[in-house]
Amino acid sequence: MNILITGGFGYVGSKLCEYLSKSGHNIFIIDNLLQKNFNRKIINKKTKFYKIDVNNYKKLSENFKKINYDIVIHLAAIVGDPASKKYPRLTKKTNLSASKFLFNLCKKNNVKKFIFFSTCSNYGLSKSSKLLNEKSPLKPLSIYAKTKVDFEKFLLKDKSKISKIILRISTLYGVSPRMRYDLTINEFTKNLFLKKKLDVFYADTWRPYIHLNDLSKIVVYFLQSKNIFTTKVFNAGVNGENYTKRDICNELIR
């Protein structure tokens, strides 16, 4: 199978490429290399890279004419509240307008499966330990989450036969070829190792977490699944990994 991963050099994308390249599939990466600390070592005989910004519709269209993609995994986005707040226009353009264009391009070129990485931030803040499910109300608080919700709505309204899988990703942690230390567990672990003081805000707010390896396994499941989902939303996380920041601190200092 030919699998395209947009944003393939990012924190999630680079780990996923590394994971999927071992499965025997042909992996294609599209990335604008906005982040400088990317790792080219993930490129191998089964992986090809194209420097393309998803906002460049012309180059994106030309790429789809050259390669018949079976599956598209859409990761490219302005990620997180700080970045989306700093670049609101670019966030709306990238996360919503470009995502719509990409999906319509997938329909036009007979892509069989479209996997979209959304976020658990769509649910807003929760001070309760009660577990949320896919039918829980969405309360996006940031531009980042709002653009994710809006694109989800776009996909849910689509009546085409392309299989659309929406994954609302829990807060990630773990080692990646393109490392991020602004994620809670990664940041806390790094600062503890460096013996730095931790400033913890909203210490008792609950969040779901998931390791990068577990997320990769979830993606592989949907790649291999013979179930045809016209459009389906899934919370991607582990029930046993719901913690407050206070819980994480207490666990790390044991």
C-alpha positions in Angstrom: 0.0 0.0 0.0 1.0 3.6 -0.6 0.6 5.6 2.6 0.9 9.3 2.7 1.7 11.0 6.1 1.3 14.8 6.1 3.5 16.4 8.7 5.6 13.3 8.7 8.7 14.9 10.3 6.8 16.1 13.4 6.8 14.6 16.8 4.0 12.1 16.0 4.7 11.8 12.3 8.4 10.9 12.6 7.7 8.2 15.2 4.8 6.8 13.0 7.0 6.8 9.9 9.7 4.9 11.8 7.0 2.4 13.0 5.2 1.9 9.7 8.3 1.6 7.5 9.0 -1.7 9.2 5.6 -3.0 8.1 6.5 -3.3 4.4 4.3 -0.5 3.2 5.5 2.3 0.9 5.6 5.5 3.1 5.5 9.0 1.7 6.1 12.1 3.8 4.9 15.6 3.1 6.3 18.2 5.4 7.2 21.9 5.1 10.1 21.5 7.6 8.9 24.4 9.7 10.4 22.7 12.7 14.2 22.7 12.4 15.0 19.8 14.7 13.7 17.1 12.3 15.5 13.8 11.8 16.2 12.6 8.3 17.3 9.2 9.6 13.7 8.0 9.4 14.1 8.0 5.6 14.9 4.6 4.1 14.3 2.5 1.0 10.6 2.3 1.8 10.2 6.0 2.7 10.2 9.0 0.4 10.0 12.6 1.4 8.6 15.7 -0.4 9.1 19.2 0.9 5.6 20.6 0.5 3.5 22.9 2.6 -0.1 21.7 2.7 -1.1 25.3 2.1 0.5 25.2 -1.3 -2.4 23.7 -3.2 -0.6 23.6 -6.5 2.3 21.5 -5.3 0.0 19.3 -3.3 -2.2 18.7 -6.4 0.9 17.9 -8.5 2.1 15.4 -6.0 -1.3 13.5 -6.0 -1.0 13.3 -9.8 2.3 11.5 -9.6 1.4 9.0 -6.8 -1.6 6.9 -6.3 -2.1 7.0 -2.5 -4.2 4.3 -0.9 -4.3 5.8 2.6 -3.7 9.3 3.8 -2.8 10.0 7.4 -3.3 13.7 8.0 -1.1 15.2 10.8 0.1 18.5 9.3 -1.2 21.3 11.5 -0.3 24.2 13.7 -0.3 22.3 17.0 -1.1 23.4 20.5 -2.6 26.4 22.2 0.5 28.6 22.4 1.3 28.3 18.7 -2.3 28.7 17.5 -2.7 31.8 19.7 0.5 33.3 18.3 -0.4 32.5 14.7 -4.3 32.5 14.5 -4.6 33.2 10.8 -2.1 30.5 9.9 -3.8 28.1 12.2 -7.2 28.6 10.6 -5.6 28.4 7.1 -3.5 25.2 7.8 -5.8 23.3 10.2 -9.1 24.0 8.4 -8.8 25.4 4.9 -5.8 23.3 3.8 -7.3 20.2 5.5 -10.5 20.6 3.5 -8.6 21.0 0.3 -6.5 17.9 1.1 -9.6 15.8 1.8 -11.3 16.9 -1.4 -8.1 16.0 -3.2 -8.2 12.5 -1.6 -11.8 12.1 -2.9 -10.8 13.2 -6.4 -7.9 10.7 -6.5 -9.8 7.7 -5.1 -8.0 7.4 -1.8 -9.6 4.6 0.1 -9.0 5.6 3.7 -8.5 9.0 5.4 -7.2 9.1 9.0 -7.4 12.5 10.7 -5.5 13.3 13.9 -7.8 15.4 16.0 -7.4 16.2 19.8 -8.8 15.5 23.2 -8.6 19.3 23.7 -12.0 19.4 21.8 -13.6 18.5 25.1 -12.3 21.6 26.9 -11.3 21.6 30.6 -12.5 19.0 33.0 -12.0 19.0 36.8 -13.9 15.8 37.2 -12.4 12.3 37.1 -15.5 11.1 35.1 -14.4 9.5 31.8 -15.6 11.2 28.6 -16.7 9.3 25.5 -17.1 10.1 21.9 -20.6 11.4 22.5 -19.6 13.8 25.3 -20.2 17.5 24.4 -17.4 19.3 22.7 -16.2 22.6 24.3 -13.1 23.8 22.4 -11.4 26.7 24.2 -8.5 27.5 21.8 -8.3 28.3 18.1 -6.3 25.0 17.8 -9.2 23.0 19.2 -11.9 25.0 17.4 -10.2 24.3 14.0 -10.0 20.6 14.8 -13.7 20.5 15.7 -14.7 22.4 12.6 -12.8 20.0 10.4 -14.4 17.1 12.2 -17.8 18.5 11.4 -16.7 18.9 7.7 -15.8 15.2 7.6 -18.9 14.1 9.4 -21.1 15.9 6.8 -19.3 14.3 3.9 -21.4 11.6 2.2 -18.7 10.0 0.0 -17.6 6.4 0.3 -14.1 7.1 1.4 -13.4 5.7 4.9 -13.0 8.5 7.3 -11.4 7.8 10.7 -11.2 10.6 13.3 -8.8 10.0 16.2 -9.1 12.4 19.2 -5.7 11.9 20.5 -5.0 12.0 24.3 -2.0 14.0 25.6 1.1 12.4 24.2 4.4 11.4 25.8 7.4 9.3 24.9 10.6 9.5 22.8 10.4 10.5 19.2 13.0 11.2 16.4 11.7 14.8 16.5 11.5 15.3 20.3 9.1 17.7 22.0 9.6 18.9 25.6 6.6 21.1 25.9 4.3 18.1 26.5 3.5 17.6 30.2 5.2 14.2 31.0 8.2 14.9 28.7 8.7 18.3 30.2 8.4 17.1 33.8 10.7 14.2 33.2 13.4 16.4 31.6 13.3 19.0 34.3 13.4 16.3 37.0 16.5 14.8 35.3 18.1 18.2 35.1 17.1 18.9 38.7 15.2 22.0 37.7 12.3 23.5 39.7 8.8 22.6 38.3 6.2 25.3 38.0 2.9 23.4 37.8 -0.3 25.2 36.8 -3.8 23.7 37.2 -2.3 20.8 39.2 -5.6 19.0 39.8 -7.0 19.2 36.3 -7.5 15.7 34.8 -6.1 14.8 31.4 -5.9 11.6 29.4 -2.5 10.4 28.3 -1.1 8.0 25.7 2.4 6.8 24.8 3.6 7.3 21.2 4.1 3.6 20.8 0.5 2.8 21.8 -0.7 5.5 19.4 1.3 3.9 16.6 -0.3 0.5 17.4 -3.7 2.1 17.2 -2.9 3.5 13.7 -1.7 0.1 12.6 -4.9 -1.4 13.8 -7.0 1.0 11.6 -4.6 0.5 8.6 -5.2 -3.3 8.8 -8.8 -3.3 9.8 -11.3 -4.7 7.3 -14.2 -2.9 8.9 -15.4 -0.1 6.6 -16.2 3.1 8.6 -17.9 5.7 6.4 -17.1 8.2 9.2 -16.2 7.2 12.7 -14.9 9.1 15.7 -12.6 7.4 18.3 -11.0 8.6 21.5 -7.4 7.5 21.2 -6.2 6.8 24.7 -6.1 4.4 27.7 -8.7 4.5 30.4 -6.0 3.7 33.0 -3.9 6.7 32.0 -6.1 9.5 33.2 -4.0 11.7 35.6 -3.8 15.1 37.1 -0.5 16.9 37.0 -0.2 16.4 40.7 -0.5 12.6 40.1 2.3 12.8 37.5 4.6 14.7 39.8 4.0 12.3 42.6 4.7 9.3 40.3 7.9 10.9 38.9 9.5 11.6 42.3 8.9 8.1 43.8 
